[in-house]
């Protein structure tokens, strides 16, 4: 950053996603979720630095060069539903032409009629209306642009799909339809390598509950909890105090806001980043949390829930 300042946008992120699995990555805005997705696709800004590894099969995404990412990874090995779909659609071309071009580039489909039919089938999967296919991106609402981006991401039958807020701008019925289609994409047999996986970044906890097998909770650039989705949304519930606070903020639960504000990523405390907002914090929390599936000195345990 200017003046030599550094920001640790994502730190010590450790997780895996298996074929046939959906991992939902949740957390407040600015916690590093989208930065993590951008790192996997080589889309970070030029001043960013990465360390560690991100393996897709034998390919390390963090050390792959741009030609490999452009010709082998993006669209073919990893499909992306971007957070800002309108900015990723070509403004001077219709949705139909973009879908047809993507089908031609990523599949064996050839011929004008076949490409047209394949583009319409891709649009149908994402609930994009056929009578809008010949419109340009500026003629679409935010929700329609989101569905167009989802249709484009599904075309390549990629073994890994990154969906960054795929339900933004959709009403509840379309949210459910979209996440159900993403789930079908993961569950369908085949795909390159024998199966497909989904990493879904979302603020919509209802959508995450509907689709996810596991949940990863990110706070201030770190994954603070990794849990089975059934246990996370049901009993015994999350173990990290921040995860529990997120659920309790939902209107169908306690509707209690998480107190305070997240820390600035450029000025993180030496210990637990959530301590200033946590009612379980003690002096111990001035030290970094222990490693493991729950990054907390005082996690909730089943006895706490019963009490």
Secondary structure, 3 states (H helix, E strand, C coil): CHHHCCCCCCCCCCCCCCCCCEEEEECCCCCCHHHHHHHHCCCCCCCCCCCCCCEECCEECCCCCHHHHHHHHECCCEEEECCCHHHHCCCCCEHHHHHHHHHHHHCCCCCHHHHHHHHHHHHHHCCCCHHHCCCEHHHCCHHHHHHHHHHHHHCCCCCEEEEECCCCCCCHHHHHHHHHHHHHHHHCCCCCCCCCEEEEECCCHHHHHHHCCEEEEEECCEEEEEEEHHHHHCCCCCCCHHHHHHHHCCCCCCCCCCCCCCCCHHHCCCCCCCHHHCCCCCHHHHCCCCCCCECCCCCCCHHHHHC
